[in-house]
Amino acid sequence: MTAFSGGSVLLPCTCTNPQDNPKSVFWESNSKRASKDGIYADISTVSERYIDRITLFNQTSPGNVSLLLSDLTKDDQGLYVCLLDKTSRFINVTIEGKQ
């Protein structure tokens, strides 16, 4: 998936059954900046690096735990993982444009 510096990227992650409300959701990143960075575990545990830059869609649509990441920089490039109950979704993000 390609995104642009300064822009936003939607990282898709949904339950197999769209009506399900998952018991646990965890997003993490292996970006250029950190070897492993927990992004989101619940609304009270958003990583400092991502505060005010993420929107999780689960509040408006059960089963959809996609993550919108805004104000992108080159440091956001890397592999993102959505750990949803017992399944994992992997998304590789490339950032284009100037820092």
C-alpha positions in Angstrom: 0.0 0.0 0.0 1.4 3.4 -0.9 0.7 6.7 0.9 2.1 10.2 0.8 4.1 12.2 3.3 1.7 14.6 5.1 -1.3 12.6 4.0 -3.3 9.7 5.5 -3.6 6.0 5.0 -6.4 3.6 5.8 -5.2 0.3 7.2 -8.0 -2.2 6.6 -8.9 -4.9 9.2 -12.3 -6.5 9.7 -13.8 -9.5 11.4 -14.8 -12.4 9.3 -18.4 -11.8 10.4 -19.0 -8.0 10.0 -21.6 -8.1 12.9 -19.0 -9.4 15.4 -17.6 -7.0 18.0 -14.0 -8.3 18.7 -13.0 -9.0 22.2 -9.4 -7.8 21.6 -7.8 -5.5 19.0 -4.1 -4.6 18.9 -2.3 -2.7 16.2 1.5 -2.7 16.0 4.1 -1.4 13.6 7.6 -2.4 12.5 8.3 1.0 11.0 11.6 2.6 10.1 11.6 4.5 13.4 11.2 1.5 15.8 11.8 -2.2 15.7 8.3 -2.8 17.1 5.8 -0.2 18.2 2.4 -0.9 19.8 0.0 1.6 18.3 -3.3 0.7 19.8 -4.6 -1.7 22.4 -7.7 0.2 23.6 -8.6 3.8 23.7 -6.6 4.4 26.9 -3.4 2.8 25.5 -2.6 4.7 22.3 1.2 4.9 21.8 2.5 8.5 22.3 3.9 8.6 18.8 0.4 8.1 17.4 -1.7 10.3 19.7 -4.0 12.6 17.6 -3.0 10.8 14.4 -5.2 7.7 14.5 -8.9 6.9 14.2 -10.2 3.5 14.9 -13.5 2.6 13.1 -14.8 0.1 15.6 -16.7 2.9 17.5 -19.0 3.4 14.5 -19.1 0.0 12.8 -18.9 -3.3 14.8 -16.5 -5.7 13.2 -14.5 -3.0 11.4 -11.3 -2.3 13.3 -9.6 -0.5 10.4 -7.1 2.2 11.4 -6.8 5.6 9.8 -3.3 7.0 10.3 -2.9 10.7 9.5 0.0 13.3 9.2 2.3 10.6 7.7 6.1 10.9 7.7 8.8 8.7 6.2 9.2 7.2 9.7 5.7 5.7 9.3 6.8 3.5 6.5 6.9 -0.2 7.3 4.9 -3.3 8.2 1.6 -2.8 10.2 -0.1 -5.7 11.9 -3.7 -5.9 13.1 -4.1 -8.6 15.8 -7.8 -9.4 16.0 -8.8 -12.0 18.5 -6.9 -15.0 17.1 -6.1 -13.7 13.6 -3.5 -11.4 12.2 -3.6 -9.1 9.2 -0.4 -7.7 7.7 -0.2 -4.5 5.7 3.1 -3.1 4.2 3.0 0.7 3.9 5.4 2.7 1.6 5.5 6.5 2.1 6.4 8.6 -0.9 7.3 12.3 -1.0 9.5 14.6 1.1 9.8 14.4 4.9 
